[in-house]
C-alpha cells in the first residue's frame, strides 16, 4: 500500500517533509536524517520542488531514491507556474515509470526573468494541475491548505471555496504549518459546511530557530502569536532553551490535534530529525 489516499483510509498517518539537498555534504546529511526518521515507521515522506522547477531533477532523484532504496512511500511536490503541459507530462511519466504514486499539486510562486518580468507558462492555478494529474488516473493527489488563508486570497470564505473545489478532485490536503490548533480546526469545520470531508493533514514545524521560523511564517501567511513570540524572546540568548520550548509547544499542539481526531501529522523537518524524534517519543507516535 503506497497511495496516500489508501493509507489515510487505513488509519492515522505520520509523515515527514524534506527539501532536495544542494551539495554532496547536504545529501549525506539528508540520508542520515531519513535513516533516523525511518525508525519511526512513517507512512510516507514528501520532497519539495523549487520555484519554476529550479530543483526539478534533484526533487525527482530524491523521491525516486527514497522509493527504491529506502522503501518508503514518497510524495513529490510539483508546481505548475512557468511550466508547459509538455514539461509536466514528461515529469509525471518519469514518476509513474519509477513507481511513484503520490503527487502534491501546487501552483507555485510567480517566476521572474532577468528583467523582472513574469515567465509565461501554460498554467496559473493549482486546480489546473490537479485536473491534469487526475486525467491520468495514476496518482494519489494532494493539495495545499492554509488554515489562516492563502496570502493571495481575497478573504477566508473565498479561500475555503477554492480549497473545497480542489478537494472535489484531489484525495487529501496538507496544511502550511501553524502554531495553535484553532485556525486548523476552524478550517476543517468551514470545509465540512461546504460539504467537503476529505482528509486534511495538519503541518507541524517545531520552532528551533525563532528568526528562521518567523521568516517562514511571514512568507506562508501564518501568524506567529504574540504570546508565543514573547516566550521565545525571553530565551533569545539561550538556543538550547529555544529548542526545548519549541519541542514542548509542538508536542502540546500535536496532542491537542490528536485529541481532536486529526487524520495524521505531517512534520516539516528542515532536513533535520532531532526535534521531530523528540516529539514523536513524547507522543509515542511509533507505529
Backbone as CSV, one residue per row, in Angstrom:
resi,resn,N_x,N_y,N_z,CA_x,CA_y,CA_z,C_x,C_y,C_z
1,UNK,0.857,-1.188,0.000,0.000,0.000,0.000,0.895,1.241,0.000
2,UNK,0.919,1.962,-1.120,1.776,3.150,-1.192,1.022,4.418,-1.553
3,UNK,-0.240,4.304,-1.962,-1.003,5.517,-2.263,-1.483,6.148,-0.957
4,UNK,-1.241,7.442,-0.832,-1.574,8.110,0.422,-3.075,8.065,0.687
5,UNK,-3.880,8.133,-0.354,-5.327,8.028,-0.159,-5.682,6.720,0.540
6,UNK,-5.010,5.623,0.163,-5.262,4.330,0.792,-4.739,4.307,2.223
7,UNK,-3.564,4.903,2.442,-3.001,4.958,3.787,-3.933,5.704,4.739
8,UNK,-4.510,6.794,4.260,-5.418,7.586,5.091,-6.707,6.829,5.383
9,UNK,-7.159,6.045,4.434,-8.361,5.235,4.690,-8.078,4.146,5.715
10,UNK,-6.824,3.715,5.785,-6.473,2.626,6.692,-6.278,3.091,8.128
11,UNK,-6.023,4.377,8.336,-5.822,4.861,9.697,-4.977,6.117,9.733
12,UNK,-4.620,6.555,10.925,-3.864,7.787,11.103,-2.458,7.652,10.515
13,UNK,-2.005,8.693,9.834,-0.690,8.663,9.209,0.311,9.528,9.977
14,UNK,1.581,9.234,9.761,2.699,10.022,10.264,3.625,10.262,9.083
15,UNK,3.958,11.519,8.813,4.744,11.805,7.614,5.713,12.952,7.859
16,UNK,6.750,12.990,7.001,7.813,13.974,7.141,8.099,14.621,5.791
17,UNK,8.490,15.899,5.848,8.797,16.623,4.618,10.270,17.005,4.569
18,UNK,10.877,16.820,3.397,12.269,17.174,3.164,12.369,18.113,1.966
19,UNK,13.534,18.759,1.836,13.815,19.514,0.615,15.057,18.917,-0.048
20,UNK,15.172,19.006,-1.372,16.309,18.382,-2.057,17.616,19.091,-1.719
21,UNK,18.660,18.354,-1.382,19.934,18.972,-0.996,20.650,19.588,-2.196
22,UNK,21.466,20.606,-1.905,22.188,21.313,-2.965,23.636,20.852,-3.112
23,UNK,24.171,20.222,-2.083,25.573,19.807,-2.098,25.691,18.347,-1.694
24,UNK,26.879,17.772,-1.959,27.116,16.384,-1.562,27.049,16.236,-0.044
25,UNK,27.558,17.232,0.675,27.520,17.192,2.135,26.074,17.216,2.645
26,UNK,25.253,18.088,2.020,23.847,18.167,2.417,23.107,16.880,2.059
27,UNK,23.502,16.258,0.944,22.872,14.997,0.553,23.179,13.899,1.567
28,UNK,24.419,13.871,2.064,24.781,12.887,3.084,24.001,13.129,4.371
29,UNK,23.866,14.411,4.744,23.108,14.740,5.953,21.649,14.325,5.812
30,UNK,21.079,14.527,4.628,19.685,14.132,4.421,19.530,12.620,4.508
31,UNK,20.461,11.885,3.960,20.382,10.422,4.061,20.399,9.978,5.525
32,UNK,21.210,10.652,6.330,21.250,10.335,7.759,19.917,10.648,8.418
33,UNK,19.353,11.819,8.090,18.060,12.207,8.656,16.970,11.213,8.280
34,UNK,16.938,10.808,7.014,15.918,9.856,6.565,16.066,8.532,7.307
35,UNK,17.309,8.079,7.478,17.529,6.823,8.191,17.062,6.924,9.637
36,UNK,17.324,8.053,10.280,16.909,8.228,11.676,15.388,8.282,11.799
37,UNK,14.742,8.977,10.865,13.287,9.093,10.935,12.590,7.820,10.469
38,UNK,13.272,7.027,9.665,12.691,5.762,9.224,12.422,4.843,10.406
39,UNK,13.153,5.044,11.498,12.938,4.232,12.697,11.563,4.485,13.320
40,UNK,10.941,5.615,12.946,9.594,5.915,13.441,8.507,5.290,12.565
41,UNK,8.923,4.591,11.523,7.990,3.917,10.607,6.960,4.888,10.024
42,UNK,7.416,5.935,9.333,6.470,6.887,8.750,5.599,6.246,7.682
43,UNK,4.412,6.789,7.547,3.503,6.314,6.498,3.999,6.722,5.124
44,UNK,4.536,7.939,5.024,5.111,8.441,3.779,5.975,9.642,4.096
45,UNK,6.761,10.055,3.098,7.533,11.294,3.199,7.278,12.098,1.929
46,UNK,7.602,13.394,1.994,7.415,14.233,0.810,8.676,15.045,0.557
47,UNK,8.837,15.483,-0.694,10.024,16.233,-1.103,9.578,17.461,-1.875
48,UNK,10.065,18.626,-1.463,9.627,19.884,-2.051,10.219,20.097,-3.445
49,UNK,9.676,21.110,-4.121,10.001,21.395,-5.524,10.232,22.889,-5.659
50,UNK,11.390,23.281,-6.138,11.739,24.691,-6.202,10.910,25.480,-7.198
51,UNK,10.831,26.791,-6.971,10.032,27.685,-7.824,10.456,27.555,-9.282
52,UNK,9.442,27.403,-10.136,9.708,27.333,-11.565,10.477,26.098,-11.998
53,UNK,10.512,25.084,-11.145,11.236,23.868,-11.488,12.719,23.949,-11.202
54,UNK,13.132,24.878,-10.348,14.563,25.082,-10.078,15.231,23.879,-9.423
55,UNK,14.439,22.992,-8.837,15.004,21.754,-8.268,14.399,20.528,-8.937
56,UNK,13.955,20.672,-10.168,13.201,19.597,-10.827,13.928,18.263,-10.778
57,UNK,15.171,18.229,-11.265,15.896,16.970,-11.315,16.256,16.478,-9.917
58,UNK,16.653,17.408,-9.036,17.029,16.990,-7.682,15.829,16.446,-6.923
59,UNK,14.683,17.106,-7.065,13.471,16.592,-6.419,13.140,15.205,-6.942
60,UNK,13.166,15.064,-8.251,12.868,13.759,-8.860,13.816,12.680,-8.354
61,UNK,15.105,12.992,-8.330,16.095,11.986,-7.932,15.922,11.573,-6.469
62,UNK,15.640,12.549,-5.583,15.462,12.224,-4.167,14.206,11.367,-3.981
63,UNK,13.119,11.742,-4.627,11.867,10.989,-4.497,12.057,9.549,-4.959
64,UNK,12.670,9.378,-6.119,12.849,8.032,-6.659,13.801,7.222,-5.787
65,UNK,14.847,7.857,-5.261,15.792,7.146,-4.395,15.110,6.679,-3.113
66,UNK,14.252,7.525,-2.548,13.543,7.132,-1.325,12.638,5.939,-1.596
67,UNK,11.940,5.970,-2.722,11.058,4.856,-3.077,11.852,3.568,-3.282
68,UNK,12.950,3.650,-4.056,13.656,2.437,-4.473,14.659,1.945,-3.438
69,UNK,15.386,2.874,-2.809,16.490,2.473,-1.946,16.080,2.362,-0.482
70,UNK,15.171,3.243,-0.047,14.744,3.226,1.358,13.489,2.382,1.536
71,UNK,12.677,2.342,0.495,11.448,1.560,0.573,10.298,2.279,1.232
72,UNK,10.379,3.611,1.299,9.288,4.420,1.847,8.419,4.955,0.718
73,UNK,7.135,5.105,0.987,6.269,5.801,0.034,6.673,7.275,0.018
74,UNK,6.961,7.802,-1.152,7.427,9.188,-1.282,6.460,9.974,-2.152
75,UNK,6.162,11.181,-1.713,5.288,12.081,-2.469,6.128,13.219,-3.043
76,UNK,6.027,13.428,-4.330,6.747,14.506,-4.996,5.885,15.761,-5.033
77,UNK,6.436,16.869,-4.551,5.780,18.154,-4.766,5.957,18.536,-6.234
78,UNK,4.960,19.200,-6.793,5.049,19.648,-8.177,4.309,20.966,-8.317
79,UNK,4.994,21.976,-8.842,4.349,23.267,-9.099,4.153,23.428,-10.596
80,UNK,3.179,24.258,-10.971,2.848,24.376,-12.389,3.139,25.744,-12.987
81,UNK,3.289,26.792,-12.155,3.567,28.125,-12.685,4.880,28.091,-13.474
82,UNK,4.890,28.744,-14.635,6.070,28.830,-15.509,6.436,27.487,-16.140
83,UNK,5.481,26.560,-16.206,5.698,25.273,-16.842,4.760,25.117,-18.041
84,UNK,5.199,24.293,-18.993,4.329,23.896,-20.093,3.693,22.555,-19.755
85,UNK,2.625,22.247,-20.440,1.994,20.935,-20.232,2.968,19.815,-20.579
86,UNK,3.770,20.029,-21.620,4.727,19.010,-22.032,5.742,18.731,-20.928
87,UNK,6.225,19.773,-20.258,7.174,19.583,-19.159,6.547,18.783,-18.026
88,UNK,5.322,19.134,-17.676,4.654,18.450,-16.576,4.342,17.001,-16.941
89,UNK,3.880,16.780,-18.162,3.591,15.414,-18.597,4.850,14.556,-18.572
90,UNK,5.959,15.130,-19.008,7.212,14.381,-19.045,7.633,13.963,-17.639
91,UNK,7.528,14.877,-16.682,7.923,14.555,-15.314,6.972,13.536,-14.696
92,UNK,5.684,13.683,-14.959,4.716,12.712,-14.446,4.966,11.329,-15.046
93,UNK,5.363,11.283,-16.322,5.715,9.999,-16.936,6.891,9.344,-16.207
94,UNK,7.887,10.161,-15.860,9.052,9.634,-15.147,8.660,9.081,-13.786
95,UNK,7.826,9.810,-13.073,7.399,9.334,-11.762,6.613,8.027,-11.884
96,UNK,5.709,7.983,-12.830,4.910,6.764,-12.996,5.795,5.578,-13.342
97,UNK,6.762,5.781,-14.219,7.660,4.691,-14.613,8.504,4.217,-13.433
98,UNK,8.808,5.117,-12.500,9.626,4.773,-11.345,8.807,4.199,-10.194
99,UNK,7.498,4.128,-10.354,6.652,3.566,-9.313,6.199,4.560,-8.263
100,UNK,6.432,5.855,-8.494,5.974,6.892,-7.567,4.482,7.113,-7.805
101,UNK,3.695,7.077,-6.733,2.240,7.113,-6.896,1.571,8.311,-6.243
102,UNK,2.355,9.242,-5.677,1.774,10.354,-4.924,2.379,11.679,-5.363
103,UNK,1.506,12.658,-5.623,1.930,13.984,-6.060,1.194,15.034,-5.235
104,UNK,1.938,16.029,-4.743,1.330,17.201,-4.120,1.295,18.299,-5.169
105,UNK,0.098,18.671,-5.598,-0.085,19.606,-6.709,-0.184,21.034,-6.201
106,UNK,0.740,21.881,-6.625,0.828,23.257,-6.153,0.911,24.216,-7.336
107,UNK,0.438,25.433,-7.121,0.608,26.448,-8.159,2.063,26.887,-8.217
108,UNK,2.633,27.249,-7.070,3.997,27.767,-7.040,4.010,29.283,-7.114
109,UNK,5.096,29.858,-6.666,5.237,31.316,-6.699,5.555,31.788,-8.111
110,UNK,5.121,33.001,-8.467,5.470,33.555,-9.785,6.978,33.573,-9.977
111,UNK,7.410,33.267,-11.194,8.839,33.239,-11.520,9.145,34.383,-12.477
112,UNK,10.183,35.153,-12.168,10.545,36.311,-12.969,11.818,36.043,-13.768
113,UNK,11.903,36.654,-14.961,13.136,36.530,-15.739,14.154,37.564,-15.256
114,UNK,15.269,37.661,-15.942,16.338,38.565,-15.506,15.927,40.027,-15.549
115,UNK,14.895,40.337,-16.319,14.399,41.715,-16.409,13.238,41.978,-15.464
116,UNK,12.920,40.994,-14.612,11.848,41.173,-13.650,10.459,40.942,-14.204
117,UNK,10.369,40.334,-15.381,9.058,40.056,-15.981,8.653,38.614,-15.689
118,UNK,7.361,38.365,-15.452,6.903,37.003,-15.191,7.198,36.073,-16.367
119,UNK,7.690,34.884,-16.063,7.920,33.878,-17.095,6.598,33.191,-17.403
120,UNK,6.247,33.182,-18.677,4.966,32.609,-19.083,4.993,31.086,-19.006
121,UNK,3.850,30.529,-18.732,3.653,29.088,-18.769,2.230,28.827,-19.211
122,UNK,1.851,27.571,-19.251,0.510,27.218,-19.697,-0.460,27.060,-18.531
123,UNK,0.027,27.237,-17.310,-0.807,27.054,-16.130,-0.641,28.231,-15.187
124,UNK,-1.698,28.526,-14.451,-1.650,29.619,-13.488,-2.100,29.187,-12.099
125,UNK,-3.046,28.261,-12.033,-3.636,27.877,-10.752,-3.398,26.398,-10.461
126,UNK,-3.310,26.071,-9.182,-3.075,24.677,-8.801,-4.221,23.768,-9.247
127,UNK,-5.439,24.296,-9.317,-6.560,23.472,-9.762,-6.306,22.918,-11.164
128,UNK,-5.665,23.706,-12.015,-5.349,23.237,-13.362,-4.400,22.047,-13.318
129,UNK,-3.437,22.091,-12.402,-2.507,20.979,-12.257,-3.214,19.754,-11.683
130,UNK,-4.083,19.971,-10.703,-4.857,18.864,-10.140,-5.646,18.162,-11.249
131,UNK,-6.277,18.942,-12.097,-7.070,18.365,-13.192,-6.183,17.601,-14.173
132,UNK,-5.006,18.141,-14.468,-4.082,17.451,-15.370,-3.657,16.100,-14.793
133,UNK,-3.292,16.080,-13.525,-2.843,14.833,-12.906,-3.985,13.833,-12.813
134,UNK,-5.169,14.325,-12.491,-6.328,13.431,-12.343,-6.694,12.757,-13.650
135,UNK,-6.439,13.414,-14.770,-6.744,12.822,-16.075,-6.016,11.490,-16.265
136,UNK,-4.863,11.358,-15.663,-4.027,10.187,-15.881,-4.468,8.980,-15.046
137,UNK,-5.170,9.215,-13.934,-5.640,8.145,-13.053,-4.494,7.250,-12.584
138,UNK,-3.312,7.856,-12.368,-2.132,7.082,-11.978,-1.605,7.452,-10.590
139,UNK,-2.121,8.546,-10.014,-1.535,9.081,-8.798,-2.597,9.384,-7.754
140,UNK,-2.177,9.314,-6.493,-2.950,9.888,-5.400,-2.530,11.346,-5.303
141,UNK,-3.500,12.265,-5.258,-3.208,13.694,-5.393,-3.486,14.424,-4.092
142,UNK,-2.495,15.177,-3.657,-2.665,16.065,-2.518,-2.598,17.513,-2.953
143,UNK,-3.160,18.385,-2.130,-3.117,19.827,-2.388,-2.744,20.535,-1.087
144,UNK,-2.378,21.799,-1.203,-2.006,22.588,-0.034,-3.234,23.269,0.559
145,UNK,-3.230,23.396,1.884,-4.284,24.125,2.595,-3.621,25.139,3.514
146,UNK,-4.282,26.274,3.708,-3.754,27.353,4.536,-4.781,27.680,5.620
147,UNK,-4.569,27.199,6.846,-5.554,27.427,7.903,-5.918,28.886,8.103
148,UNK,-4.956,29.777,7.917,-5.226,31.203,8.103,-5.432,31.935,6.780
149,UNK,-5.629,31.160,5.718,-5.884,31.726,4.402,-4.611,31.877,3.601
150,UNK,-4.703,31.602,2.306,-3.551,31.787,1.417,-3.199,33.266,1.370
151,UNK,-1.909,33.615,1.370,-1.517,35.033,1.355,-2.121,35.828,0.205
152,UNK,-2.460,35.144,-0.903,-3.011,35.866,-2.055,-4.535,35.745,-2.151
153,UNK,-5.167,35.137,-1.152,-6.621,35.018,-1.173,-7.292,36.355,-0.869
154,UNK,-8.439,36.562,-1.482,-9.207,37.784,-1.232,-9.716,37.803,0.199
155,UNK,-10.237,36.674,0.647,-10.732,36.547,2.019,-10.824,35.062,2.339
156,UNK,-11.115,34.764,3.616,-11.145,33.368,4.048,-12.244,32.564,3.357
157,UNK,-13.399,33.189,3.164,-14.507,32.454,2.540,-14.134,32.016,1.122
158,UNK,-13.487,32.906,0.376,-13.049,32.565,-0.978,-11.987,31.478,-0.937
159,UNK,-11.066,31.598,0.006,-10.019,30.596,0.162,-10.618,29.218,0.412
160,UNK,-11.580,29.153,1.288,-12.198,27.852,1.615,-12.935,27.273,0.401
161,UNK,-13.617,28.112,-0.356,-14.320,27.607,-1.547,-13.332,27.049,-2.565
162,UNK,-12.218,27.743,-2.765,-11.202,27.245,-3.702,-10.651,25.906,-3.233
163,UNK,-10.372,25.802,-1.947,-9.836,24.554,-1.414,-10.851,23.425,-1.555
164,UNK,-12.098,23.699,-1.250,-13.134,22.673,-1.384,-13.264,22.212,-2.831
165,UNK,-13.134,23.143,-3.775,-13.205,22.789,-5.192,-12.052,21.861,-5.577
166,UNK,-10.846,22.156,-5.101,-9.706,21.290,-5.397,-9.901,19.908,-4.781
167,UNK,-10.470,19.883,-3.573,-10.643,18.611,-2.890,-11.797,17.782,-3.448
168,UNK,-12.599,18.351,-4.314,-13.572,17.537,-5.029,-12.857,16.547,-5.950
169,UNK,-11.646,16.923,-6.401,-10.863,16.080,-7.310,-9.724,15.392,-6.571
170,UNK,-8.999,16.148,-5.760,-7.842,15.607,-5.032,-8.289,14.678,-3.912
171,UNK,-7.324,13.937,-3.374,-7.622,12.942,-2.344,-7.478,13.472,-0.926
172,UNK,-6.620,14.457,-0.734,-6.332,14.956,0.609,-5.620,16.297,0.493
173,UNK,-5.487,16.964,1.625,-4.731,18.219,1.683,-3.731,18.128,2.822
174,UNK,-2.666,18.918,2.713,-1.691,19.096,3.785,-1.590,20.596,4.038
175,UNK,-1.639,20.986,5.295,-1.640,22.415,5.586,-0.227,22.985,5.661
176,UNK,-0.155,24.295,5.436,1.014,25.027,5.856,1.107,24.898,7.381
177,UNK,2.297,25.110,7.933,2.433,24.993,9.381,1.678,26.111,10.087
178,UNK,1.298,25.834,11.313,0.585,26.788,12.152,0.995,26.529,13.586
179,UNK,0.684,27.443,14.485,1.229,27.377,15.838,0.182,27.104,16.915
180,UNK,-1.083,27.261,16.588,-2.166,26.965,17.522,-3.241,26.194,16.779
181,UNK,-3.977,25.360,17.504,-4.903,24.426,16.860,-6.129,25.099,16.256
182,UNK,-6.563,26.226,16.821,-7.855,26.789,16.442,-7.991,27.103,14.942
183,UNK,-6.994,27.732,14.290,-7.174,28.000,12.854,-7.389,26.729,12.038
184,UNK,-6.667,25.673,12.384,-6.850,24.402,11.676,-8.244,23.836,11.920
185,UNK,-8.658,23.770,13.166,-9.964,23.193,13.486,-11.092,23.997,12.853
186,UNK,-10.951,25.317,12.853,-11.955,26.171,12.227,-12.019,25.921,10.720
187,UNK,-10.862,25.753,10.077,-10.840,25.477,8.643,-11.552,24.169,8.319
188,UNK,-11.298,23.133,9.100,-11.951,21.844,8.860,-13.467,21.976,9.001
189,UNK,-13.915,22.720,9.997,-15.352,22.942,10.168,-15.935,23.709,8.981
190,UNK,-15.206,24.704,8.507,-15.690,25.503,7.376,-15.736,24.676,6.095
191,UNK,-14.780,23.791,5.909,-14.833,22.894,4.754,-16.016,21.933,4.866
192,UNK,-16.249,21.410,6.057,-17.386,20.498,6.251,-18.702,21.194,5.936
193,UNK,-18.794,22.482,6.286,-20.014,23.244,5.990,-20.233,23.380,4.489
194,UNK,-19.145,23.256,3.722,-19.245,23.300,2.261,-19.423,21.903,1.665
195,UNK,-19.562,20.907,2.520,-19.756,19.538,2.056,-18.469,18.804,1.762
196,UNK,-17.332,19.348,2.208,-16.028,18.753,1.924,-15.500,18.060,3.177
197,UNK,-15.318,16.748,3.108,-14.836,15.982,4.257,-13.576,15.184,3.922
198,UNK,-12.885,15.542,2.860,-11.625,14.871,2.536,-10.605,15.123,3.652
199,UNK,-9.690,14.205,3.878,-8.717,14.383,4.972,-7.833,15.610,4.751
200,UNK,-7.596,16.345,5.822,-6.684,17.492,5.799,-5.634,17.251,6.880
201,UNK,-4.419,16.984,6.456,-3.340,16.701,7.395,-2.741,17.995,7.919
202,UNK,-2.639,18.160,9.237,-2.015,19.355,9.780,-0.495,19.301,9.635
203,UNK,0.084,20.418,9.188,1.529,20.513,9.057,2.137,21.144,10.297
204,UNK,3.164,20.501,10.857,3.769,20.933,12.111,5.235,21.284,11.878
205,UNK,5.655,22.475,12.321,7.068,22.851,12.275,7.522,23.250,13.675
206,UNK,8.283,22.397,14.346,8.787,22.770,15.670,9.710,23.993,15.564
207,UNK,9.557,24.930,16.460,10.389,26.134,16.457,11.710,25.806,17.145
208,UNK,12.780,25.789,16.374,14.114,25.616,16.954,15.008,26.813,16.672
209,UNK,14.567,27.680,15.765,15.278,28.910,15.431,14.218,29.972,15.189
210,UNK,14.078,30.904,16.116,12.955,31.849,16.071,13.002,32.713,14.820
211,UNK,14.176,33.248,14.481,14.266,34.109,13.313,13.887,33.396,12.039
212,UNK,14.333,32.163,11.877,14.037,31.386,10.682,12.546,31.101,10.563
213,UNK,11.945,30.642,11.652,10.524,30.306,11.606,9.679,31.556,11.399
214,UNK,10.077,32.673,11.980,9.332,33.920,11.779,9.329,34.307,10.311
215,UNK,10.471,34.164,9.638,10.536,34.471,8.203,9.639,33.532,7.414
216,UNK,9.703,32.243,7.726,8.862,31.277,7.031,7.382,31.605,7.238
217,UNK,7.037,31.974,8.475,5.639,32.278,8.782,5.150,33.470,7.984
218,UNK,5.975,34.480,7.833,5.583,35.658,7.063,5.343,35.292,5.608
219,UNK,6.195,34.443,5.048,6.036,34.026,3.660,4.787,33.173,3.469
220,UNK,4.478,32.363,4.469,3.355,31.430,4.354,2.028,32.037,4.780
221,UNK,2.063,33.246,5.346,0.834,33.854,5.834,0.346,33.232,7.122
222,UNK,1.265,32.692,7.926,0.903,32.079,9.208,1.246,33.038,10.333
223,UNK,0.303,33.257,11.225,0.522,34.177,12.337,1.370,33.511,13.414
224,UNK,2.398,34.208,13.858,3.192,33.756,15.000,2.651,34.498,16.209
225,UNK,1.770,33.859,17.017,1.052,34.563,18.082,2.002,35.329,19.008
226,UNK,1.577,36.528,19.390,2.433,37.402,20.204,2.816,36.752,21.526
227,UNK,1.871,36.048,22.154,2.182,35.459,23.457,3.236,34.364,23.338
228,UNK,3.298,33.685,22.175,4.356,32.704,21.962,5.665,33.399,21.622
229,UNK,5.577,34.437,20.791,6.787,35.187,20.450,7.452,35.748,21.695
230,UNK,6.648,36.204,22.647,7.204,36.755,23.892,7.960,35.686,24.680
231,UNK,7.429,34.472,24.688,8.101,33.400,25.430,9.450,33.067,24.786
232,UNK,9.479,33.061,23.459,10.743,32.788,22.783,11.718,33.966,22.940
233,UNK,11.186,35.177,22.904,12.038,36.351,23.051,12.769,36.334,24.383
234,UNK,12.128,35.821,25.426,12.761,35.762,26.742,13.934,34.787,26.765
235,UNK,14.040,33.957,25.716,15.121,32.970,25.625,16.087,33.300,24.491
236,UNK,16.110,34.566,24.094,16.881,34.964,22.916,18.351,34.574,23.011
237,UNK,18.905,34.574,24.211,20.326,34.259,24.401,20.551,32.812,24.845
238,UNK,19.537,31.978,24.650,19.607,30.594,25.119,19.101,29.650,24.024
239,UNK,19.950,29.329,23.026,19.496,28.462,21.918,18.921,27.132,22.389
240,UNK,19.530,26.545,23.417,19.008,25.268,23.916,17.631,25.446,24.527
241,UNK,17.424,26.582,25.195,16.118,26.865,25.768,15.069,27.087,24.696
242,UNK,15.455,27.760,23.601,14.539,27.962,22.476,14.110,26.612,21.911
243,UNK,15.086,25.738,21.703,14.768,24.432,21.139,13.848,23.637,22.063
244,UNK,14.155,23.647,23.361,13.338,22.903,24.320,11.905,23.434,24.344
245,UNK,11.759,24.763,24.310,10.420,25.346,24.298,9.699,25.005,23.004
246,UNK,10.417,25.055,21.886,9.804,24.712,20.607,9.285,23.302,20.578
247,UNK,10.065,22.372,21.105,9.628,20.975,21.158,8.432,20.828,22.092
248,UNK,8.474,21.510,23.220,7.370,21.437,24.178,6.060,21.935,23.561
249,UNK,6.112,23.092,22.897,4.896,23.672,22.331,4.379,22.838,21.156
250,UNK,5.287,22.330,20.338,4.857,21.497,19.220,4.239,20.198,19.721
251,UNK,4.787,19.650,20.791,4.219,18.436,21.379,2.806,18.698,21.898
252,UNK,2.626,19.823,22.578,1.294,20.182,23.087,0.309,20.374,21.934
253,UNK,0.765,21.029,20.858,-0.103,21.234,19.702,-0.498,19.899,19.086
254,UNK,0.468,19.015,18.914,0.172,17.717,18.321,-0.800,16.920,19.190
255,UNK,-0.609,16.965,20.505,-1.515,16.228,21.393,-2.938,16.760,21.272
256,UNK,-3.072,18.074,21.207,-4.411,18.661,21.040,-5.041,18.197,19.721
257,UNK,-4.245,18.195,18.668,-4.763,17.779,17.366,-5.143,16.300,17.372
258,UNK,-4.322,15.481,17.984,-4.646,14.057,18.079,-5.927,13.845,18.888
259,UNK,-6.079,14.613,19.960,-7.302,14.516,20.765,-8.536,14.900,19.955
260,UNK,-8.346,15.782,18.982,-9.456,16.218,18.128,-9.719,15.252,16.977
261,UNK,-8.871,14.222,16.854,-9.116,13.190,15.847,-8.574,13.483,14.465
262,UNK,-7.455,14.196,14.366,-6.893,14.503,13.049,-6.510,13.218,12.323
263,UNK,-6.510,13.247,10.981,-6.208,12.025,10.218,-4.731,11.657,10.226
264,UNK,-3.878,12.554,10.707,-2.449,12.274,10.758,-1.687,13.525,11.145
265,UNK,-0.372,13.404,11.205,0.506,14.536,11.485,1.593,14.559,10.425
266,UNK,1.866,15.756,9.898,2.886,15.935,8.860,3.911,16.931,9.385
267,UNK,5.167,16.511,9.505,6.201,17.349,10.105,7.107,17.974,9.041
268,UNK,7.270,19.285,9.141,8.260,19.992,8.336,9.603,19.867,9.059
269,UNK,10.501,19.048,8.544,11.715,18.689,9.280,12.885,19.630,9.030
270,UNK,12.846,20.394,7.930,14.006,21.193,7.508,15.257,20.306,7.397
271,UNK,15.026,19.052,7.010,16.082,18.055,6.784,16.883,17.720,8.045
272,UNK,16.249,17.922,9.192,16.856,17.517,10.468,15.844,16.656,11.213
273,UNK,16.364,15.779,12.072,15.462,14.791,12.668,15.248,14.949,14.162
274,UNK,16.146,15.631,14.866,16.131,15.512,16.324,14.857,16.030,16.968
275,UNK,14.399,17.230,16.579,13.194,17.781,17.205,11.982,16.896,16.915
276,UNK,11.858,16.441,15.670,10.731,15.581,15.309,10.776,14.279,16.087
277,UNK,11.951,13.710,16.237,12.066,12.464,17.007,11.717,12.683,18.476
278,UNK,12.112,13.829,19.013,11.769,14.129,20.414,10.255,14.199,20.595
279,UNK,9.578,14.854,19.657,8.121,14.986,19.742,7.461,13.612,19.599
280,UNK,7.941,12.842,18.630,7.375,11.511,18.413,7.536,10.636,19.645
281,UNK,8.669,10.762,20.319,8.897,9.970,21.526,7.944,10.397,22.631
282,UNK,7.759,11.701,22.798,6.861,12.207,23.836,5.422,11.743,23.609
283,UNK,5.034,11.645,22.345,3.660,11.288,21.996,3.489,9.807,21.702
284,UNK,4.599,9.061,21.718,4.556,7.640,21.403,3.919,7.414,20.028
285,UNK,4.504,8.071,19.026,3.935,8.023,17.679,4.475,6.864,16.839
286,UNK,5.399,6.087,17.353,5.918,4.979,16.563,4.789,4.018,16.246
287,UNK,4.807,3.530,15.028,3.683,2.701,14.559,4.123,1.239,14.414
